[in-house]
Every structure is written in structure tokens, then in C-alpha cells.
Amino acid sequence: MSDQFYAMNGGDGSQSYTKNSSLQVYFNDRTSNDFNTLFALLPFERQYHAAGVPGSFHDRQLPMASLHFAYSSCTLHWLSEVPKEVMDHLSPAWNKGRILYYGDKKEVFNAYAHQFAKDLNSFLKARAQELVFGGLMALIFPCEPNPIKDISNILYLHSELLGSCLIDLAKKGLFDAAKVDSFNLPVYFTHPNELKALIERNEDFDIERMEILNNSTKHLTTNSKLFTGFIRALYEGLLKVHFGSEIMDELFKTYEEKVEESALLFSPNENSMITFVLLKCKRIS
């Protein structure tokens, strides 16, 4: 399901919504998304028109000044690409043996942070062209607490376990170990101070509101099978492209076993927080 949508009021373009207004809602996701499933799940009695807009949200997707409201929920931590430096064995940021920026290698962390800043700016520039002057955009980000003083404290156990499973399968000879060194997850979790500074650096939006939302510090499930299914749904597409589909069942069987042996599902995720930001477009198209 897409968790991006853009709304445009039809008719005379007025932003005052009445029962006679014609409201058009655009759902955005990558071209691989199953839009038919999305549309089948929309309420039959909805009071709006719906359309799908396939394509990356880092790029412009709609005509100039055609939107009054845009919304993105827990999506912008996905990067447009893995930072090139972390896959270059000649770079100080080479992320050998790991699939994310956990650990004490500052160069890897900085490469991810730089890519996030670049991608967020591209997203804001694209939406600023699509929104009318004064249009609103609501964004929800999964975040880390701020400030991050010691990067060695960064720990994403769910991805560290996944990385260890890949290493185990490489040791079994299912693929070359170099494949693990060249695989990294394209995700980055910002923190509120960093996020605020990056938005303020962009000249197309004003921050109308920004706050930390109440968020449970515990995982949604203590069932290792359900949790493994959740992680598989998140990352299997990326893993298939890089390692092939043949190893997926064994990979996630191994992952489930490691989750059961770890304290992952029984420890509160104290580093998890959700940040809400409401922006107003000040770009005059």
C-alpha cells in the first residue's frame, strides 16, 4: 500500500471545501506497487476521486501548482539509493561486512546522512513545484533521539541480525562473501534537530508545526514468526535483486531462529520516535 498521497481540489481551484467540491486524491508509489490492490481496498462510499501516480517521490510527478495538500507517512527514511562510498572498497566509508550504518565507522554514518540530506532536499523541491502557494504538506518521520553524540551507540539489531544471516549463508557457499560487502540497506533515520535544520535550509517551505508524537517503545509483537514476516515484507524485494530468490526461504528461516535466540522482541526500542512536521509552501510558481 502507498503511504504517500497528494490532494487537489477541482472546479475553480478554490481551497474552500464544500459538499459540492470535487476532491481529487493521488496515491503515489513506485511503479512496482500493486495499485489494483490499493484501489480495491478504498471505501466504496468515498467522497473523492482517486488516481495512482507511479514514480519516485524524490522527483516531481504532477503539474505545477496543482496540489493543495500533500502527505507522507513513515516513508522518507527510504533513500533514493545506497551511498556510493559505502560500496567502494577503496573508500574510507566502505561498509565491509555490514548492511547498514551501525557500528563505530563515522565515514559510513556521514555518507548515509549526506545522502538523506540530498534526498530530502529533492523531495521538498519537487513538492514545492506541485503545491500551490500556501499549500500544506504533512510529513511523519521515524526518528532517532537527538543529538547523536557517539555513533558507536547506534544499533539496529534487526538489520544486524539480518546481516549476520547473510554472512552465515555465504560461509555455507550459497554465494560469494563479496556479495554481502556490496549490499547495504537504503534507509536512514534522522533526528529532530537534524530534520529541522535541513527543512529550514530549504527556502520553499515554512515550518508551521513540528512535534514528537507519542510512540510505544515496545515492538508490536513478541512472536518471532510474525516479526520475521514483517522484516521479510520490508526487505525481500531488495534482497532478491542482489542475492537471488532461491535463498530467501533459508535466509528468513535462519533469521527467525536468530530472532528467537536474541532479546530483540523483548527489549523496549527506546531509540524509536515519530516526528510530525507540518509545512506551508511559500514558493510562488
N, C-alpha and C positions, 0 to 999 in steps of 0.2 A: 504494500500500500504506500502511496505517496504521502509524505508529511510536509509537502510544500503546496500552498495554494495561493492563487492570486485572484482578486475580485475586481470586476469592473461594472459600474452601473451604466446601463444602456440608456436609450432615449436621448434626452437633450444633454446628457453628460452631467447633470446636476448631482451633487453629493448628498442631497437630502433624500432619504429613502422613505418611500410611502408604500402603501399596499398595491399601488399601481406601477411601482418601479419595476424595471426589468433588470434583474441582477444576474450577471454572468460570472461564473466561477471557473477558473482554470486550474487544473491539477497538473503539477509538474513533477516529472521524474525522468530517469534515464530511459533511453529507447528500449532497454531490455525489460522494463517494468510491464506487468500484465495489466494494462489499462482496462481490459474487458472485465476482469475480476473486480477491479475498483468500481466501475460503473454499475455492475450487478449488485454491489453492496450499498449503493446510495439509496436513501429512503425514497420510496415511490412517490410520496406526497410532498416532496421538497418544493419549496417556493423559489427555486432558482434554476437557471440553465447551467449545464456542466459540460466542460470540454477538457480533453487531455492535451498537454503540451510537452512532448518528449524532447529531452535535451538537457545538458548540464546547466545547473543553476549558477555556475560560475560565469556563464555567458548570457548575453541578452537573448530573450526568447519571444518578446512581444513588441508591438509597435510603440513608438514614442508616446509618452503621456497618455497611456491607455488604461492605467490602473488607478484605483483609489485606495486599495488596501492590499498588502502582501503579508504572508505569514509563513514562517519556517519553524518547525519544532524538532529539536534534537537531531539536526542534520548537518549543520555547518562544521562539526568536528571532522567530517569526512573531507579529506584533501583531494584536490584535483589530480594529484599524482604523488608518488613517493619522492621525497627529496633525492635528487640525483647523487648527491655527495655520499649518502649512506650506502649506496650500492657500488661505489667506486673503491676498489681495493687499494688504490693509490692515494685516496683522500684520508685526512685525519678523522673524518666523520664516518669512515667505513664501519658498518654496524655488524661485524662478523659474529655469527652465532646467535644473534638476537633478531626478533621480528618487530620490535618497537623500541622506543627511546628510554626504557627503564635501564637502570644501571648508573654508572658514575662517569660516563663519557660525555662531557659537556658539548663537544662538537656535534654529536648526534642530536642532542636536545636542541641546540641552536639551529641546526638545519631544519628540523621539524617546525620550530617556532617561526622561522623565516618563511617557510612555505605556507604556514597558516596565515600569516600577516598578508602575504601576497594574494592568497585565495580570497580572504575576507574582503580585501580592497576591490578585487574583481567583482565579487558578488554585489557589493554596495554600489559600485559604478554602474553595473548592469541594471539593478533595480531602480536606481535614480533616473535612468533614462526612461524606464517604463512607467514610473509613477507620475501622477500629476503633481503640480506644485502644491504643497501642503498635504499630500497623501501620506498615509501612515503605514508603518511596517512593524509587525510584532515578531520578535525572534526569541527562541528558547534554546539556550546552550547548556549542555552538560559541561561542568567546570571542575577545576581543582581549587582548593583554598588558596588564597594569596597572603603573602608572597611565597614563592617557592625559593627558599634560601639555599637548600642543599639538594642538588639533583639526585644524589645517591639515595635519597629517601623516596624517590619516585618508584612506585611498584605497582604494576598491573599484573597481578598474579594470574588472572585468566589468560592473558596473552603469553606470559612467561611459561605457563604450563603447556600452552599450545606449541610454543617454540621448542620446548624440550621433547614433545611428542614427535615433532618433525625430525629432530636430531636422532631420536631413537630409531625411527623408520629408515633414516639414512644409514645408520650403523648396521641395520639388517640388510642393506643392499638394495632397497626398493628404489632408491635414486641417489644421485651423487650428492655428497655433503655440500658442494658448492651451490647447489640449488637453494639450500637453507640460507646461506650467506647472501644470496641475491634476492631473497624475499623479505619484504617489510610491509607492515600494515599501513595504509594511507589514512591514519587518524591522528588527531592532536587535540588534547583537552586544554583549553586556555584557562586563565584565572581572571576573576572580575576586574582587577586593576589593569591587567594587560588588555583585556577586551575593551574597556572604557577608553584607554589611550589610543587603541587602533581605530575605534569609531570616531573619536574626536579628531584624529589625523585626517580623516576623510571629510571633505568640505561639502558634501552633498546632503548630509543629514544632521539634524539636531537630536540630542537625546532628550526625549520627553519624560521618560521614566526608566529606572533601572533598579532591580532589586533581586535579592536571593530568595527563592521560593522554598517553602517547607518541603523537605525531601527525606523519606525514610532512609536511615543509614544501614538498613539490613537488605540483603538480597531478597528478591521476590519469591524465591523458592529454596528449600533445602534438599530438593530432590535432584540428585546428580544427573539423572537421565534427562529430566526436563531442562536443566541448565545447559547440558551438553547440546540438546536440540536447539536451544536459543543461540548458543555460540555458533553452531553449525549453520543456522539460517543466516547469521550475520556475515560469516567469512567464507562459506563453502565456495561461492562463485569465484572469489579471488584465488582461493587455493586450487581449484580445478584448473584454472588457466595456467597456473605456474607448475603444478605438480602432476596434473592429470587426474581424471575422475576415478581411476582404478584403485587408488589408495584411500579414498575418502572414508569408506566403512571402517577400515582398520585404524586409520588416524583417529577418528572420533570414538572408537571403542577404547583405544588407548587413552584418549583424553578423559573419557568418563571415569576410567579406573584411577587416573591421577587426581581427578577432582574428588573422588571418594576418599582417597588417601590423604588429601590436603585439608587445611582448615578453611578453605575458600568460602564455602557455603555457610559456615557457622561463625564467621567473624564479621562484625559490622564494617561496612565500607565507609569509613569516616572521611575519606578523601572525596566522596561524591557529593556534588551540589548542583543545583539547577539555577541558572541565572536568566531572568526575564528582562528584555530590553524593548522599549517602545520608541521608535524613531519617527521623525517627521521630515519629509523630503523638502529641501529648500532650493533644489535645483529648478531653475526656470528653463523649460525645454524650448 
